[in-house]
Amino acid sequence: MSKSKQIAEWKEKKFGRMITEEELIKRAHPAWPYLYFTPGEYIKPEVIDRVMAGSIELHTHGAPTAWLEGRSNYYDTAISCSEQKMKAVVFKDQDTPTNMMAGVLQRSLDALAADKAKRGEEFTPVQVFGGIVLDKSIGGMNLQAVKKALSIGRCKEIWLPANDSAHLQEVFGDETKGYRVSDMSGTLTPEMIGVLEILHDYNTNSTGERCCLATCHVSNEEKYDVSKYVKQRGMNVGVVHDHITQELTLNSVEEALELIDLGSYVEICSNSVVPWSAMTNWIVAYDYTIELTKRLIKERGPEHILLVTDAGLPGYDEVPALRVLIETLLKNGISEADLNVMCKDAPAALIGKI
């Protein structure tokens, strides 16, 4: 029998862990959307520009990659981020390390900036970083791969298993096909402890270099086990919990508050607010996402909340995805000051020297 509260609730609840039947009834009302139309305050583009300038994106995707035609190109994404005056972007890919690509791309951007400067054109390159996902394509919970990624440089994030997490594979029907990072009752695997020790040693330096750990697609129980281990031992590791309003990795308000109290960071993701074109069948937890974000800011402040996009797929590009997230939160009463913390200060604390 599964130890996962999430798995148990998915079996008991019709519409996922947080979306209620009342919400769906409201959305199916014969006068929808007119009865519930609330356009909110108009947000001037220059306000969004101010938040975008200097922002740091910790979770976006890109191409080239062979498996999905039409994905946003890494180079084009970096150019558009630079034009928005963003400070840094961290690219993620489930199949390959991205920090090696980041080094090559940075040289290209720096060369472009130098060429533009000769013509009197202003262009400040975004700083490009990457990392690795501990899926089967790089050997799973592979300590040597973690060490190698850090030694190569421009590695700002290590993600725990995504497609190959036992949690996701359990949802698909066979958890034995995936990796666990704990016994879901407080004891971490030796490999998980090894990853944390590597990151602790790497972050304990005098240069300001840092790399964080993201829990990716593991279960909530595993998230807590990792966060508690880091907290109890005072380890120098920033822990990020990915897209906490997407159903697979969703947290309740109470769960998210507990994770923040353990010193972790939580991601509020754009595609939980506005669906992208290929996800027209996505049940978007819009109301829940907005209210969760407000509650977390009110009760704990914005310092451990990250705004991310998870963009980089066909029809879903980084810059418009981040802009619409910022605009939506502004319309719902979240202040520009809080957005600046979530877009700039919080991610900067995790990745250090830029």
N, C-alpha and C positions, 0 to 999 in steps of 0.2 A: 504494500500500500504506500502511495506517495506521501512524503512528509510535507509537501508543498501546500500551503494555504491557498495559493493562487489556483492550483489544479483543482482543489476541492471546491472552491467558489465557482470556477467555470462550469463544473458539473451541476452545481445547485442553481446558479443564476442564469436567466434567459439571455441577458444582454450584456454580459461581461461584468466586471467587478464594480464599476462605478456608474455606468449609464443606466438610468432608471426607466421603468415602463412609462412613468409620467412624462419624462422628457420626450420619449418617442411618440407618445400620444399627442403632445403639444406640437411636435414637428409634422404630424399627420393631420392636424386640424384643417377643416375645409377652408378656413380663412388664412391659412399659412401662405405667404409670410406676412400678409398685411396686418393681421392682428398683433404681431410681435415685432413689427419693423421698428428698429431703434438704431438709426444711422450714427448716433453719437456725435461728438464734437468733431468738426473738420480739423484735420491735422495738416499744417502747412509742410510742404516738402522740405523746407529748410530746417525744420525741427528734426525730421528724420535724418537729414544730412549731418546734423551736429552729433547725433548719437552714433551714426555709422562711422564718422571720422574717429580714428583711433581704436575702433572696436577689434576684438579678437575672436575669431571663429574657431572653436575646438572640434567641430564635428561636421565635416562635409565630405562629399565624395567627388570623383572625377574620372576622366578617361585620359589617354586611350586604354581601352580594355576590350578583349575580344568578345565578351559574352553578351553585350547589350549595345546595339547600335544607337547612336544619337545622344549618348551621354555627354554632359558638359566636359569640354577639354580642360585639362589641368591649366594649360597656359592661358587660354581665354578667360577662365575663371580668375586666375591670378591678376590678369590685366584689369578686369572689371572691378576686382577688389581694390586694386591700386587706385583706380580712377575714383572710387568712393572714399579714398584716403583711409581705408582700413589698415590697421597696424600689422596684423598677423592672421594667417589661416593655417589650420592643421588638417591635412587631407587623410582620409581613412579609406582603406580598401580591405575587404575580407580575405582576399586571396594573395596579395603581395605586399611586401614592405613598401611604404611610400616615402620614407625619409631619404632614400637614395635618390629618388626622382626629385625630391625637394631641393637637394643641393645643386643639381644640374639646372633646374628651373630658376633658382635664385640667381645663378650666374647669368642666365639669359635676361632676366629682368634688370639686373644691374647694368648689363651691357646696353639694353634698350634705354635706360635712364641716362646713361652717359651720352648716347647718341642724340637723344632728345635735348639734353643740356647744351650740346654744341649748336643746336638750332634755336636755342632760346626758349625751349618748351619745358614747362614744369611737369615732372613726373617722379613721384616718390614710390618706389616699389614696395608692395606689401611683403612682409617677411613670410616665407613659405616653409612649413615644417610638415613632418609626417610621423609615422610610427608603425607598429605592427599589431595585427589581430592574431591571437593565439588559437587559430583554427587549424584543421588538419593539413592545410596546404603548406604550413611552415613547421609542421611537426607537433601541433597542439601546444600543451604546456611545456614548451621547449626553452629551458633556461639558457642554453647556448645561443638561441636565436635572440633572446632578450639582450644578452651581453653584447652580441655582435651589433645589433641595432643601435645600442647606446654608444658603442665605440666608433661607429661610422659617423654619428653626429646628426644634427637636425631632427632628432627623435624626441618628441615632446609628449607622446602618449603611448602606453601599452594597453591594448584592449584585451580583456578576457574573452573566451570563446563566444562567437556570434552564431553563425549557422551550425556550428558543431558543439554548441552547449547542450548538456544533457537536458536542461530545462526545455529548450526548443524541441529537441528530439522527443521528449516525453509528450509534448503537445501533439507531435506528429505520430506518436504511438509506440516509440521504442527508445527509452532513455539510455539504453546500453550503447547506442551509437554515438553518444556524445560525452563530453567531459564535465565532471563535477569539480568544483574547487574546494568543497568542504563536504562534511557528512550531513549538512543542513541542521546540525544540532550544536555547533560551536567549535568543531575541530576541523582545522584546515588540512588540506592534503599537503604532503611534503613539497610538491611542485609549487603550490600556491605560496607557501612560506618562503620557498627559494626565490620566487619572483619579487616578493615584498622585500626580502633582504637585499637583493640586487639593487632595487630602486632606492631603498634607504641609503645604501652605501653611495650610490651615484649622486643623490641629492644632498648628501652631507659633504659639501665642498665649499671652497672659498671663492669660486668663480661666478656663482649665481645661476649656473646651469641647473635646470630641473626637468624631470619627466614625471607625469602623473600616471595613475592607474585608473582605467575605466572598466566598470563591471559588465558592460555590454549586455548580453542576453542571458546571464545566469539568473537563477531564481532569487526572489526576495530574501529567502532564508540564507542563501549564499552571500548575498550583498551584506546582510547584517553580520555574518560571521567574519567577513573580511574587514569591515569597518570597525567592529569591536576589537579584533586582533590588533589592528593598527593603533587604535585609541589606547588600549590597555598597555601596550608596550611603548607608547610614545614614539612610534616610528615616523621618520621624516618622509612620509609618502602621502601625497594628495590623492584622495579617492573620489572618483566621479561616478555618479549613477546615471546611466544614459536614459534619455527620453522617457521620463517617469509618467507621462500621460499617454503613452502608447500601450495598448492593452497587454502585450506580452510582458512588458517591463513596468507596468503601471503600479504606482504607489498611492495609497490613501493619504489623506492629509496627515493623519497620525503617524503613518509609516515614514513619510517624508520628513516630518519634524524630528522623528527619532534618528534618522540618518544624519540630518544636519547637526543634531546634538552630539553625535559621535564624531563630528568634525568633517563629515563628507560634504560633497557638492552635488547638487541635483540639476539635471538639464530640463529646461522647458523648450520644447522643440516646435519649430514653425509648422511642420506638417500635422501637428495635433490641433492647429488653429485654422489653417486654410489648406484644403486638400489639393494635391497636384493632379494634373490632368489624367495620369495613368491610374489614379486611385479614386475614381469616381464612385467605387463601391465601398470606400472606407467610411465606417461610422465614426465621425469625428467627435471626440469628446470635448467640444468647444467650451460649453458652459463649465464643465469640470476643470478644464485647463485654466480658464480665467480665474475662477474662484480659488483654485488651489494656489495659483501664483500670488493672488492678493493675500490669502491667509498666511502663506509662508513669509511674505514681506512684512506683514503686520506683526506676526508673532516672533519672527527670528531676524528680520532685516534681510536685505538683498545680498549680503556678502557671500553667501554660499549657494547662490542661484546663478546658473549659466544660461544664456540665451543662445541656442544653436539652431541649425536648419535641417541637418541630415540631408542636404540637397545634393545635386550632382547627378541626377537621373534625367532621362528624357523629359523635356518640358518642365523641369524643376531646377532652376539655376540659383546659385548662391545669393547673388545680390538682391534680386526681387523677393526671394524667400525671406531673407533677413529683414528687408525693408517692411514687408507686410506684417511680420511678427512685431516689429517695433511700433508700427502704426496702430495695430490692433490693441496692443497693451496700453498705448497712450490714450486711445479712444475709450478704453475701459477704466481710465482714471489712475493708471500707474504713472508716476512722475518721471520726468526726464532725468532727474538726479538718480533715482533708483535704477533706471534703465542703463545709465552710464556705469553704475557699479556692476550690474549683471553682464554688460557687454565688454567691459574694460578691466575693472579692478579685480573681479573674481577670477576670470581666466588668467590674468597676469600673475596672480598669486600661485597658480598651479604650474605654469610653464617657465617661470623665471626669466632669465636673461634672453632678450630678443635683439 
